[in-house]
Amino acid sequence: MNHTPSAAVPQRSSPGASAPTTVDGPASRFSKASAAAVLVCWLLVVFDGYDLIVYGTVQSSLITETGWGLNKATAGTIGSMAFLGMMIGAIFAGRMADSWGRRRTILGCAVVFSIFTVLCAFAPNAAVFGVMRLLAGIGLGGLVPSANALVAELVPTKWRSTIATLMMSGVPIGGSIAALVGIQLIPAFGWQSMFLVAVLALVIVVPLGLKYLPETLTPVRAADKAAGQGPAKAAGKGHAVREPSGFSSLLRAPYLGVSLLFALATIATLFAWYGLGTWLPNLMQLAGYNLGSALTFALALNLGAVAGSVITAWAGTRFGPIPTAIAAAAVAAGALVVLVTGPPVTVVYLMLVLAGVGTHGTQCLIIAAVASHYPGHLRGTALGWALGTGRIGAVVAPQVGGLLLAAGMGVNSNFIAFAGAAAIAAVLLAAVGLKLKSKISTSHSPTGASNV
């Protein structure tokens, strides 16, 4: 779709970092300062991924060792708490990042999720544990859209899709670390040790963020707001008027239809991805594997997702994020259907790798498409909208998985549900592609195009 960008406004960086950016566009070159900022964002996303997947690694231990009286259904409810918090965090942090600045929002979210993840280790009962996961989820959910909005403004346009996709490899890398660490730590030190790992984000990565993350948006002063001038004092002095941002702008023409389709596709994709992330170790134990083997299946899923980040980064740049996302979602659906047939263990590993490639790859590509489709003053809000509403799928998935198992429908019922969600995502993304093609063909704006 074509957009006419607002005039460029030179932006001030925070102390210790510099990156040439504009309100509605990235830097013309990928500087060392920009690379350092992207690396810090990626490290925070790694911890984000770790904190999301860590619950799946300790779920069996919580059921059997804590004495909290958990069963599969209640364990699913607790698993949903972090995703509920993520939905809240993603929706509001995206808006905050557009209004208050990317840097402050990112660092604030990182501090929140780190503190409350560490506190999970000291929870005395299931209720307190669930509340800690909810509060940690608010920080987790707010980090990703804010970080993606920042990164989109730090890199040249030609690299935007690739870098956004590669940065999201941090989620499955963090999940892979959780699976690997869990194999060693849980038997030796108990499930609590898994949550204490989050202290590393607080004492190492957050200080790096304070040093290297720039601010790419100029805060809107109260006097400017009253004068209706945004960050600019006067357009005649070479500054642009701050364009209105927020959900009211996002959910109306010309963005309404595509915004709704992006949200629905994200709901379906996150249902499949986080449903698998939450339940896979437990599902494989129910299928007869021990904890160590079950965690290696989770590792296969997350390594597939890492590979998917790289593969889809290349394919998304070559063929476009939407066509590639459709193919990735179809691959995930097909792989999960194969698991229902009870294949040999080697095929199980292969299908889980493909499921990781497809589910996480689809989500990375949706993020890249959203970041490219919307103008700068709406980018953080749009990413927050897609990821925030998409967390509905992440909230529902652990619940559905637990209820299906509690109803005695067996392991395969989960795989069928997650496969169906991936197939629905492919259909919805095809609708996005058709809608964008239709808008491009009828657009009369010759400049400022953002191709999805």
Order of alpha helices (4+ residues) and beta strands (2+ residues): alpha-alpha-alpha-alpha-alpha-alpha-alpha-alpha-alpha-alpha-alpha-alpha-alpha-alpha-alpha-alpha
